[in-house]
Amino acid sequence: MKYVSDIMTENPIVVTVPGSRNDAINMMVKNGLTGLPVVRSSDDTLVGIVSRRDVFRKFNEDQLSLIMKKDIKTISSSATIEDAASIFTKYRIHRLPVVENGKLVGIVTPTDLLDVIVSKKMNIAVEEVIKTTCVTAYEGCPLSYVVHAMRVSDVPAMPVLSASGVLTGIITDRDLFVDQVKDPKALNELGITDAYESLAGYRNVLPLFYTATDKAIPEDYLVRDYMVRSPLTVFKKTSVSEVAKQMKMHDYGQIPVRDAKDDLVGLVYDVDVVSVLCRK
């Protein structure tokens, strides 16, 4: 039997309160992370979790304490990996702090469980674990649509379809979060310091910057210009162990699922895949 202590990341990178939105952004960009535990600077007590989605939703807020999630789930290092999988599945979260005696000692993510699923060689078809309705985008629509649709639908990713309904790409909140503009003033206004300019590849625009500063995203910025083209897909009968392998290999949090005619069936997330560890 495997325990949380076997798979957790010890001494995780954190951000502290009091702190600002920009502190969190800089720490995430600098370390290539999608979220961070938040601890109190006076005694290192865990007080919350902040993710890029939290920042994305509340960009009008500057204080980290008003952006972070305060009602968080935690786990002990002595808990089993099945216990962790159950929490990920029930609450559809992506960061599970490991706490001992009130202190943060590690963190577990669904990615940490993927190797376990690969090793078990589970033949459950991926179509059986899809849990959410798939929200799609049209490749020719304005990027501003995706920014607002992700926020309203509370999804981190959208498969992108052509006018004829063919899957041509995928766009995720990662694509909207880490891309940077070349204008140093824009970077500074967003809170990303010049020292981090080379850490996330350049494009001509950062959609999040426009959203954060209440500036309209120009209508000529289209989804097709920012999506990942020809994304990896899996057949609906592919085993969850193979899907877990692909997610781990490519560092994907979600993969489009297709049928025998290559039509889109849905989107499977890492938290869907780890749910198989909860099955009896």
C-alpha positions, 0 to 999 in steps of 0.5 A: 500500500502506498501512502501520501508520504511516498508521493508528496512534494516536500517543502513546497514553494509557498506565498505568504500573507500579508501579500499581494496579487502580484506576489502570487503571479511572480512566484507562479511564473518564476517557478512554472506553477499553477498554484501555491499554498498560502502561509501566514508570514508570522508563524508559517501556518497554512491559511489558504491556496491560490491558483492562477484561476483564482487570480483570473477570477478576481483580478480586481482584487490586489490583496492576496487574502481576498483572492485565495481560497480559505476553505481548503482541504488538507491531508496527513502524510500517513493517509493512503493514496486512495484517500487523496484520490477520493478528495480530488474526485469529490471536490475536483481540486488540484492541490492538496496540502499535506499538514502535520501538527498544523504545519505544511509539510508537503503537497500532493497533486493529481499528477502525483497519482498518475504513475500509480494508475499507470503501474496498475494497468487499469483497463477501464475505458476513459469514456467511463470516467468523464465527469463534466460537460464539455464546453467548446470554442469556435476557432474563428471567434474572438479571444475575448469570448474564451476569456469570459466563457472560461470564467462563466463556465468555470472550466480551465480548458476548451476544445476548439472546433472548426466551422464544420465541427472538426476538432482543430485545437485546444485552449487552456487557462495556461495559454491565457495566463503565462503568455507575455507582452513585449511591452515592459510597462504592460509586464510591470502593470501585470506584476511580472517583473522584467527578470522573468521576461524570458520564462514564458514564451512571447506572443503579441498579446496577453489576454489576461493583461487586457482583462485585468486592466479592464481594457477590451481585447481587440476583436482581431485577436482570434482563438485560432491564434492562441490555441494549441493546434492538432492537440493530442487526443485519445480514443474513448475506449483507451484505458485510463492507465494509458491516458494517465501515461500520456498526461504524465508524459506531456504534462497535460491536465486534460485531453480531448476524447474522440470516437471512431469517427474522430468526433469529439466525445468530451474532455477528460481531466486528471481528476477524472482519471484519478477517480479510478483509485476510489473504485472498489 
